[in-house]
Amino acid sequence: MNIYVGNISWNLKDQDLANLFAPHGEVTTAKIITDKFT
C-alpha cells in the first residue's frame, strides 16, 4: 500500500517518516520525494 503524506517538514528524513507510522503497523519502506518531477 502506498500512502501520500503532504505538508511535511523539509528536515524530515525517510527513517523519521517510517518511525512515525511504525506504531500503526509494519513499514516496509518510506521514501520522501524532494523533487516534484520525480
mmJSON file of the N, C-alpha and C atoms, coordinates in Angstrom:
{"data_MODEL":{"atom_site":{
"group_PDB":["ATOM","ATOM","ATOM","ATOM","ATOM","ATOM","ATOM","ATOM","ATOM","ATOM","ATOM","ATOM","ATOM","ATOM","ATOM","ATOM","ATOM","ATOM","ATOM","ATOM","ATOM","ATOM","ATOM","ATOM","ATOM","ATOM","ATOM","ATOM","ATOM","ATOM","ATOM","ATOM","ATOM","ATOM","ATOM","ATOM","ATOM","ATOM","ATOM","ATOM","ATOM","ATOM","ATOM","ATOM","ATOM","ATOM","ATOM","ATOM","ATOM","ATOM","ATOM","ATOM","ATOM","ATOM","ATOM","ATOM","ATOM","ATOM","ATOM","ATOM","ATOM","ATOM","ATOM","ATOM","ATOM","ATOM","ATOM","ATOM","ATOM","ATOM","ATOM","ATOM","ATOM","ATOM","ATOM","ATOM","ATOM","ATOM","ATOM","ATOM","ATOM","ATOM","ATOM","ATOM","ATOM","ATOM","ATOM","ATOM","ATOM","ATOM","ATOM","ATOM","ATOM","ATOM","ATOM","ATOM","ATOM","ATOM","ATOM","ATOM","ATOM","ATOM","ATOM","ATOM","ATOM","ATOM","ATOM","ATOM","ATOM","ATOM","ATOM","ATOM","ATOM","ATOM"],
"id":[1,2,3,4,5,6,7,8,9,10,11,12,13,14,15,16,17,18,19,20,21,22,23,24,25,26,27,28,29,30,31,32,33,34,35,36,37,38,39,40,41,42,43,44,45,46,47,48,49,50,51,52,53,54,55,56,57,58,59,60,61,62,63,64,65,66,67,68,69,70,71,72,73,74,75,76,77,78,79,80,81,82,83,84,85,86,87,88,89,90,91,92,93,94,95,96,97,98,99,100,101,102,103,104,105,106,107,108,109,110,111,112,113,114],
"type_symbol":["N","C","C","N","C","C","N","C","C","N","C","C","N","C","C","N","C","C","N","C","C","N","C","C","N","C","C","N","C","C","N","C","C","N","C","C","N","C","C","N","C","C","N","C","C","N","C","C","N","C","C","N","C","C","N","C","C","N","C","C","N","C","C","N","C","C","N","C","C","N","C","C","N","C","C","N","C","C","N","C","C","N","C","C","N","C","C","N","C","C","N","C","C","N","C","C","N","C","C","N","C","C","N","C","C","N","C","C","N","C","C","N","C","C"],
"label_atom_id":["N","CA","C","N","CA","C","N","CA","C","N","CA","C","N","CA","C","N","CA","C","N","CA","C","N","CA","C","N","CA","C","N","CA","C","N","CA","C","N","CA","C","N","CA","C","N","CA","C","N","CA","C","N","CA","C","N","CA","C","N","CA","C","N","CA","C","N","CA","C","N","CA","C","N","CA","C","N","CA","C","N","CA","C","N","CA","C","N","CA","C","N","CA","C","N","CA","C","N","CA","C","N","CA","C","N","CA","C","N","CA","C","N","CA","C","N","CA","C","N","CA","C","N","CA","C","N","CA","C","N","CA","C"],
"label_alt_id":[null,null,null,null,null,null,null,null,null,null,null,null,null,null,null,null,null,null,null,null,null,null,null,null,null,null,null,null,null,null,null,null,null,null,null,null,null,null,null,null,null,null,null,null,null,null,null,null,null,null,null,null,null,null,null,null,null,null,null,null,null,null,null,null,null,null,null,null,null,null,null,null,null,null,null,null,null,null,null,null,null,null,null,null,null,null,null,null,null,null,null,null,null,null,null,null,null,null,null,null,null,null,null,null,null,null,null,null,null,null,null,null,null,null],
"label_comp_id":["MET","MET","MET","ASN","ASN","ASN","ILE","ILE","ILE","TYR","TYR","TYR","VAL","VAL","VAL","GLY","GLY","GLY","ASN","ASN","ASN","ILE","ILE","ILE","SER","SER","SER","TRP","TRP","TRP","ASN","ASN","ASN","LEU","LEU","LEU","LYS","LYS","LYS","ASP","ASP","ASP","GLN","GLN","GLN","ASP","ASP","ASP","LEU","LEU","LEU","ALA","ALA","ALA","ASN","ASN","ASN","LEU","LEU","LEU","PHE","PHE","PHE","ALA","ALA","ALA","PRO","PRO","PRO","HIS","HIS","HIS","GLY","GLY","GLY","GLU","GLU","GLU","VAL","VAL","VAL","THR","THR","THR","THR","THR","THR","ALA","ALA","ALA","LYS","LYS","LYS","ILE","ILE","ILE","ILE","ILE","ILE","THR","THR","THR","ASP","ASP","ASP","LYS","LYS","LYS","PHE","PHE","PHE","THR","THR","THR"],
"label_asym_id":["A","A","A","A","A","A","A","A","A","A","A","A","A","A","A","A","A","A","A","A","A","A","A","A","A","A","A","A","A","A","A","A","A","A","A","A","A","A","A","A","A","A","A","A","A","A","A","A","A","A","A","A","A","A","A","A","A","A","A","A","A","A","A","A","A","A","A","A","A","A","A","A","A","A","A","A","A","A","A","A","A","A","A","A","A","A","A","A","A","A","A","A","A","A","A","A","A","A","A","A","A","A","A","A","A","A","A","A","A","A","A","A","A","A"],
"label_entity_id":["1","1","1","1","1","1","1","1","1","1","1","1","1","1","1","1","1","1","1","1","1","1","1","1","1","1","1","1","1","1","1","1","1","1","1","1","1","1","1","1","1","1","1","1","1","1","1","1","1","1","1","1","1","1","1","1","1","1","1","1","1","1","1","1","1","1","1","1","1","1","1","1","1","1","1","1","1","1","1","1","1","1","1","1","1","1","1","1","1","1","1","1","1","1","1","1","1","1","1","1","1","1","1","1","1","1","1","1","1","1","1","1","1","1"],
"label_seq_id":[1,1,1,2,2,2,3,3,3,4,4,4,5,5,5,6,6,6,7,7,7,8,8,8,9,9,9,10,10,10,11,11,11,12,12,12,13,13,13,14,14,14,15,15,15,16,16,16,17,17,17,18,18,18,19,19,19,20,20,20,21,21,21,22,22,22,23,23,23,24,24,24,25,25,25,26,26,26,27,27,27,28,28,28,29,29,29,30,30,30,31,31,31,32,32,32,33,33,33,34,34,34,35,35,35,36,36,36,37,37,37,38,38,38],
"pdbx_PDB_ins_code":[null,null,null,null,null,null,null,null,null,null,null,null,null,null,null,null,null,null,null,null,null,null,null,null,null,null,null,null,null,null,null,null,null,null,null,null,null,null,null,null,null,null,null,null,null,null,null,null,null,null,null,null,null,null,null,null,null,null,null,null,null,null,null,null,null,null,null,null,null,null,null,null,null,null,null,null,null,null,null,null,null,null,null,null,null,null,null,null,null,null,null,null,null,null,null,null,null,null,null,null,null,null,null,null,null,null,null,null,null,null,null,null,null,null],
"Cartn_x":[0.848,0.0,0.897,0.562,1.266,0.37,0.977,0.245,0.958,0.195,0.748,0.623,1.717,1.722,2.278,1.473,1.909,2.157,2.722,2.986,3.845,4.914,5.83,7.05,7.764,8.947,10.027,10.738,11.859,12.984,12.986,14.031,13.774,12.572,12.209,12.952,13.469,14.193,13.308,13.684,12.918,12.675,13.725,13.598,12.667,12.675,11.763,10.315,10.032,8.685,8.277,9.174,8.897,8.618,9.385,9.196,7.844,7.355,6.048,4.907,5.04,3.981,4.144,5.304,5.586,4.606,4.137,3.184,1.857,1.597,0.321,0.433,1.634,1.839,3.221,3.536,4.849,5.028,6.149,6.516,7.654,7.398,8.444,9.396,8.882,9.727,9.056,9.882,9.396,10.307,9.733,10.523,9.944,10.766,10.353,10.87,9.961,10.311,10.533,11.733,12.044,12.062,12.008,11.976,10.57,9.849,8.453,8.287,9.366,9.287,9.656,9.945,10.314,9.073],
"Cartn_y":[-1.166,0.0,1.234,2.211,3.492,4.538,5.377,6.456,7.764,8.743,10.077,10.885,11.514,12.39,13.723,14.768,16.079,17.041,18.163,19.248,18.808,18.075,17.662,18.571,18.571,19.409,19.003,19.983,19.707,19.001,19.089,18.463,16.987,16.498,15.112,14.171,13.094,12.08,10.844,9.957,8.739,7.936,7.759,6.961,7.635,8.955,9.676,9.391,9.392,9.114,7.685,6.746,5.347,5.211,5.899,5.831,6.395,7.404,7.983,7.005,6.193,5.258,3.879,3.558,2.234,1.796,2.678,2.236,1.725,2.018,1.632,0.365,-0.181,-1.402,-1.418,-2.519,-2.677,-1.699,-1.024,-0.124,-0.801,-1.197,-1.879,-0.889,0.231,1.295,2.637,3.651,5.026,5.873,6.619,7.419,8.819,9.794,11.187,11.713,12.153,12.701,14.2,14.663,16.086,16.82,16.065,16.653,16.473,17.557,17.451,16.787,16.617,15.968,14.483,13.983,12.577,11.736],
"Cartn_z":[0.0,0.0,0.0,-0.789,-0.805,-0.164,0.639,1.303,0.998,0.522,0.275,1.558,1.965,3.135,2.664,2.736,2.275,3.416,3.071,4.019,5.195,4.893,5.95,5.935,7.029,7.167,6.17,5.63,4.727,5.474,6.811,7.623,7.889,7.597,7.87,6.924,7.47,6.688,6.528,5.603,5.342,6.626,7.411,8.635,9.642,9.711,10.604,10.229,8.942,8.459,8.812,8.606,8.953,10.444,11.255,12.707,13.134,12.437,12.768,12.513,11.464,11.098,11.738,12.252,12.815,13.909,14.787,15.812,15.238,13.983,13.364,12.518,12.397,11.622,11.002,10.334,9.716,8.554,8.555,7.456,6.699,5.468,4.694,4.044,3.559,3.011,3.266,3.369,3.475,2.597,1.691,0.746,0.679,0.958,0.849,-0.482,-1.322,-2.631,-2.473,-2.803,-2.653,-3.988,-5.078,-6.415,-6.975,-7.216,-7.639,-9.003,-9.757,-11.064,-10.999,-9.791,-9.609,-9.451],
"occupancy":[1.0,1.0,1.0,1.0,1.0,1.0,1.0,1.0,1.0,1.0,1.0,1.0,1.0,1.0,1.0,1.0,1.0,1.0,1.0,1.0,1.0,1.0,1.0,1.0,1.0,1.0,1.0,1.0,1.0,1.0,1.0,1.0,1.0,1.0,1.0,1.0,1.0,1.0,1.0,1.0,1.0,1.0,1.0,1.0,1.0,1.0,1.0,1.0,1.0,1.0,1.0,1.0,1.0,1.0,1.0,1.0,1.0,1.0,1.0,1.0,1.0,1.0,1.0,1.0,1.0,1.0,1.0,1.0,1.0,1.0,1.0,1.0,1.0,1.0,1.0,1.0,1.0,1.0,1.0,1.0,1.0,1.0,1.0,1.0,1.0,1.0,1.0,1.0,1.0,1.0,1.0,1.0,1.0,1.0,1.0,1.0,1.0,1.0,1.0,1.0,1.0,1.0,1.0,1.0,1.0,1.0,1.0,1.0,1.0,1.0,1.0,1.0,1.0,1.0],
"B_iso_or_equiv":[0.0,0.0,0.0,0.0,0.0,0.0,0.0,0.0,0.0,0.0,0.0,0.0,0.0,0.0,0.0,0.0,0.0,0.0,0.0,0.0,0.0,0.0,0.0,0.0,0.0,0.0,0.0,0.0,0.0,0.0,0.0,0.0,0.0,0.0,0.0,0.0,0.0,0.0,0.0,0.0,0.0,0.0,0.0,0.0,0.0,0.0,0.0,0.0,0.0,0.0,0.0,0.0,0.0,0.0,0.0,0.0,0.0,0.0,0.0,0.0,0.0,0.0,0.0,0.0,0.0,0.0,0.0,0.0,0.0,0.0,0.0,0.0,0.0,0.0,0.0,0.0,0.0,0.0,0.0,0.0,0.0,0.0,0.0,0.0,0.0,0.0,0.0,0.0,0.0,0.0,0.0,0.0,0.0,0.0,0.0,0.0,0.0,0.0,0.0,0.0,0.0,0.0,0.0,0.0,0.0,0.0,0.0,0.0,0.0,0.0,0.0,0.0,0.0,0.0],
"pdbx_formal_charge":[null,null,null,null,null,null,null,null,null,null,null,null,null,null,null,null,null,null,null,null,null,null,null,null,null,null,null,null,null,null,null,null,null,null,null,null,null,null,null,null,null,null,null,null,null,null,null,null,null,null,null,null,null,null,null,null,null,null,null,null,null,null,null,null,null,null,null,null,null,null,null,null,null,null,null,null,null,null,null,null,null,null,null,null,null,null,null,null,null,null,null,null,null,null,null,null,null,null,null,null,null,null,null,null,null,null,null,null,null,null,null,null,null,null],
"auth_seq_id":[1,1,1,2,2,2,3,3,3,4,4,4,5,5,5,6,6,6,7,7,7,8,8,8,9,9,9,10,10,10,11,11,11,12,12,12,13,13,13,14,14,14,15,15,15,16,16,16,17,17,17,18,18,18,19,19,19,20,20,20,21,21,21,22,22,22,23,23,23,24,24,24,25,25,25,26,26,26,27,27,27,28,28,28,29,29,29,30,30,30,31,31,31,32,32,32,33,33,33,34,34,34,35,35,35,36,36,36,37,37,37,38,38,38],
"auth_comp_id":["MET","MET","MET","ASN","ASN","ASN","ILE","ILE","ILE","TYR","TYR","TYR","VAL","VAL","VAL","GLY","GLY","GLY","ASN","ASN","ASN","ILE","ILE","ILE","SER","SER","SER","TRP","TRP","TRP","ASN","ASN","ASN","LEU","LEU","LEU","LYS","LYS","LYS","ASP","ASP","ASP","GLN","GLN","GLN","ASP","ASP","ASP","LEU","LEU","LEU","ALA","ALA","ALA","ASN","ASN","ASN","LEU","LEU","LEU","PHE","PHE","PHE","ALA","ALA","ALA","PRO","PRO","PRO","HIS","HIS","HIS","GLY","GLY","GLY","GLU","GLU","GLU","VAL","VAL","VAL","THR","THR","THR","THR","THR","THR","ALA","ALA","ALA","LYS","LYS","LYS","ILE","ILE","ILE","ILE","ILE","ILE","THR","THR","THR","ASP","ASP","ASP","LYS","LYS","LYS","PHE","PHE","PHE","THR","THR","THR"],
"auth_asym_id":["A","A","A","A","A","A","A","A","A","A","A","A","A","A","A","A","A","A","A","A","A","A","A","A","A","A","A","A","A","A","A","A","A","A","A","A","A","A","A","A","A","A","A","A","A","A","A","A","A","A","A","A","A","A","A","A","A","A","A","A","A","A","A","A","A","A","A","A","A","A","A","A","A","A","A","A","A","A","A","A","A","A","A","A","A","A","A","A","A","A","A","A","A","A","A","A","A","A","A","A","A","A","A","A","A","A","A","A","A","A","A","A","A","A"],
"auth_atom_id":["N","CA","C","N","CA","C","N","CA","C","N","CA","C","N","CA","C","N","CA","C","N","CA","C","N","CA","C","N","CA","C","N","CA","C","N","CA","C","N","CA","C","N","CA","C","N","CA","C","N","CA","C","N","CA","C","N","CA","C","N","CA","C","N","CA","C","N","CA","C","N","CA","C","N","CA","C","N","CA","C","N","CA","C","N","CA","C","N","CA","C","N","CA","C","N","CA","C","N","CA","C","N","CA","C","N","CA","C","N","CA","C","N","CA","C","N","CA","C","N","CA","C","N","CA","C","N","CA","C","N","CA","C"],
"pdbx_PDB_model_num":[1,1,1,1,1,1,1,1,1,1,1,1,1,1,1,1,1,1,1,1,1,1,1,1,1,1,1,1,1,1,1,1,1,1,1,1,1,1,1,1,1,1,1,1,1,1,1,1,1,1,1,1,1,1,1,1,1,1,1,1,1,1,1,1,1,1,1,1,1,1,1,1,1,1,1,1,1,1,1,1,1,1,1,1,1,1,1,1,1,1,1,1,1,1,1,1,1,1,1,1,1,1,1,1,1,1,1,1,1,1,1,1,1,1]
}}}
